[in-house]
Amino acid sequence: QVRLVESGGGSVQAGGSLRLSCTSSEDILSINQFAWYRQAPGAQREVVARLSRGGSTNYEDSVKGRFTLSRDIARQTVYLQMASLKPDDTATYYCNAILWRASQEYVYWGQGTQVTVSS
């Protein structure tokens, strides 16, 4: 069982920045992939960015050039640095971790952290 704890959400004005943190109960190098998802009211949950165990990243088109993933292995934490925030970025952001073990996929979620961007 992997526990994920997010923090760093808040309210900012358009153009501002926030950094979200996702701290894992397990060594993050034991996890095959981390991802950040977001869900706005009335909308489906969508993936924002992915970080593989090898360190490669992938971003959803609307956040490319504005959001950046990083990790601190010693702190077992993955970060999502968000810059040039827009009102459309308003959502609850969730950290996601995927483990592949013995041909089984295990998926874990954090509790979510709210990001509100005002115009």
C-alpha positions in Angstrom: 0.0 0.0 0.0 1.4 3.4 -1.0 0.1 6.5 0.7 0.3 9.8 -1.1 -0.1 13.1 0.6 -0.5 16.3 -1.4 0.0 19.8 -0.3 0.6 23.2 -1.7 -2.7 24.1 -3.1 -4.3 27.5 -2.5 -5.8 30.6 -4.1 -3.8 32.8 -6.5 -4.5 35.5 -9.1 -4.1 34.8 -12.7 -0.4 34.9 -13.7 0.7 33.6 -10.3 2.5 30.5 -9.3 2.0 27.5 -6.9 4.0 24.5 -6.2 2.2 21.3 -5.3 3.9 18.5 -3.4 3.2 14.8 -3.3 4.9 12.9 -0.6 5.0 9.1 -0.9 5.2 6.6 2.0 7.4 4.5 -0.3 10.7 5.1 -2.0 9.7 7.0 -5.1 12.2 5.0 -7.2 10.2 1.9 -6.4 7.2 3.4 -8.2 6.9 3.1 -11.9 5.1 6.3 -12.6 3.8 9.4 -10.9 1.2 11.6 -12.4 -0.8 14.7 -11.5 -4.5 14.8 -12.4 -7.0 17.5 -11.9 -10.7 17.7 -11.8 -12.8 20.8 -12.1 -16.4 21.0 -10.9 -18.7 19.1 -13.3 -15.8 17.9 -15.4 -14.0 14.6 -15.7 -10.6 14.0 -14.0 -7.8 14.6 -16.5 -4.1 13.9 -16.5 -1.9 17.0 -16.3 1.6 15.6 -16.2 3.4 12.3 -15.8 6.9 11.4 -14.4 8.4 8.0 -15.0 10.7 6.2 -12.7 13.5 7.0 -15.2 12.8 10.7 -14.9 11.1 11.3 -18.2 8.2 13.7 -18.2 5.1 14.2 -20.3 2.7 17.2 -20.1 -0.8 17.8 -21.3 -0.9 20.4 -24.1 -2.6 23.1 -22.1 0.1 23.2 -19.4 3.2 22.7 -21.5 5.7 25.5 -20.8 3.9 26.5 -17.7 4.0 23.4 -15.4 7.1 21.5 -14.5 7.6 18.2 -12.7 10.5 17.5 -10.4 11.3 15.1 -7.6 13.4 14.9 -4.5 14.3 11.3 -3.9 15.6 11.8 -0.4 12.3 13.4 0.6 10.2 10.9 -1.3 8.4 13.8 -2.9 7.3 14.7 -6.4 6.6 18.3 -7.2 4.4 20.1 -9.7 5.6 23.7 -10.2 2.8 25.7 -11.8 3.5 29.1 -13.3 1.5 31.6 -15.3 -1.7 30.2 -13.8 -5.0 30.8 -15.5 -8.6 30.6 -14.2 -9.0 27.5 -16.3 -6.4 25.8 -14.1 -8.8 25.9 -11.2 -9.5 22.4 -10.0 -8.7 19.8 -7.4 -5.3 18.3 -8.1 -4.6 14.7 -7.3 -1.3 12.9 -7.1 -1.4 9.4 -8.7 1.1 6.6 -8.4 1.3 3.4 -10.5 3.2 0.2 -9.5 3.7 -2.8 -11.8 4.4 -5.9 -9.9 4.2 -9.5 -11.1 2.0 -8.4 -14.1 -0.3 -6.6 -11.8 -1.0 -2.9 -11.9 -1.6 -1.1 -8.6 -2.9 2.4 -8.7 -2.9 4.8 -5.7 -4.3 8.3 -5.2 -3.8 11.1 -2.9 -6.6 13.0 -1.2 -6.4 16.0 -3.5 -5.5 19.6 -3.0 -7.5 22.6 -4.2 -6.1 25.2 -6.6 -8.2 28.3 -7.3 -7.1 30.9 -9.8 -9.0 34.1 -9.9 -9.0 36.5 -12.9 
